[in-house]
Amino acid sequence: MASEMLVLQNFIGGKFVPCTNHIDSYDPSTGRVHCKVPDSTEKEVDLAVKAANEAFESWSVTTPEYRAGIMRKIADLIEAQLDEFAEAESKDQGKPVLLAKTIDIPRACHNFRFFASTIIRSSVENQTSVLENVGALNYTIRSPIGVAGLISPWNLPVYLLTFKIAPAIAAGNTVVCKPSEMTSVTAWMMAKVLNEAGLPPGVVNLVMGTGPKAGAAIVRHPDVPVISFTGSTVTGQVITEMTAPFYKKTSLELGGKNAAIIFDDADLEKSIATTVRSSFANQGEICLCTSRVYVQKGVYDQFLEGFVERTRQLKVGSPKDPTTNVGALVSKEHLAKVLGYVKLAVNEGGEIVCGEGKDYPLELPSPHTQGYFMRPTVITGLSDNTRCMQEEIFGPVVAIVPFENEEEVIKRANGVKYGLAAVIWSENLSRTHRVSKRLQAGTVWCNCWLVRDLNMPFGGFKASGVGREGAKESYEFYTEVKTVCVKM
């Protein structure tokens, strides 16, 4: 007997609220509908904003210690349901369950714990100044702003949603959040946890649906003064235009076309292993993934040979299989887009060295024969001005090209409209510092990748976004500062 279809509900004012219309959400590994997601409109958003505004009056004046205590409980409860959250995220997004267990869900717990401790420290870091000549004391006060609109993407559903919720409520704001309509199950599961942890009704509200309907309603709402969005550069531009008439505070973490630079003095074994990971982790569906690899000519052939060998060792298969390295892409449409870029690369003069169109077709067992899988693909021979070297692909496709010298590769790495992240591989410490300074990227990793410290600012240059996230940056973003001057 078939199991009953899961039908999600919005979470407004601490209660689950049914929605009239729904969207089909697919399991990427099977190509089958696995749940129904609310297709929310302005009506549902208005209700959520009202609930958030009502909750703000009391939540905004609670102590940082009180808020931190609840946030720690939320983290503990998510951690206690690690397996359930990981399996749900895998079914929603297509990633291996093991990846969700070891990265996504633990990071979601870490987000709540980190900002719980950070807010206690940040809340006492106000400036003071004494004007002796006039006998006046100046000091600053930071206050929560109000209702924050939080819109998160499909690739790291609960990880990136909690990265927004945690600092917002820690600072005393209330929120209306919208996860991607393709990956809403873990957000719905988290809403249950919020009630269990004792979070007051209305502090966090969850409205599911599409960007043009629910997302736009949040962005345009006059009672939502803060917008945090992670997603495509195109949508980021639309949000910028929507918020401009309201002078809203915005944080936009957008697309990337990230470069890795392999100098001829690099540790090749480490650089190959890590660059394979940085290119194909989560099926390449991470904004920080490497998509352009520049290799100095002296080690180009050796690097390429080792990189292709390791790439072919990656197992594409069932997300539930603990030996799987690469799961399914998030949707049928996205798979078609990524495969389209592979074909385009050939038309642009590129050569497929391994992967789609080069190696034997995938043979997947039932029930995955209709899933959205593809082989990690390596392409050589592309010029820097081709579309595949300029546009964000967001899938398991990487281009590897040679370069001559440091000056040349800096110019080429910077020659895209994006500037989110970059990686440098070199044993020359002076070179890593020198090149890092000149790369137009918000984060530059040297001899590593995806080593994150939430105390440090995170964000992009150019078309990769506006604003920064991190301990200090997030606290400042979710608060307003006022100066008080007292004549003594």
PyMOL commands that set and color helices and strands:
alter all, ss='L'
color gray80, all
select helices_A, chain A and resi 42-59+64-80+82-93+97-122+157-170+185-196+211-220+233-246+268-284+297-313+332-347+387-390+406-413+429-438+471-477
alter helices_A, ss='H'
color red, helices_A
select strands_A, chain A and resi 6-7+10-12+15-17+22-27+32-38+128-131+136-144+147-151+174-178+204-206+226-230+249-253+258-262+290-296+351-354+377-380+397-403+418-419+421-425+443-446+461-462+465-466+479-487
alter strands_A, ss='S'
color yellow, strands_A
deselect
rebuild
show_as cartoon
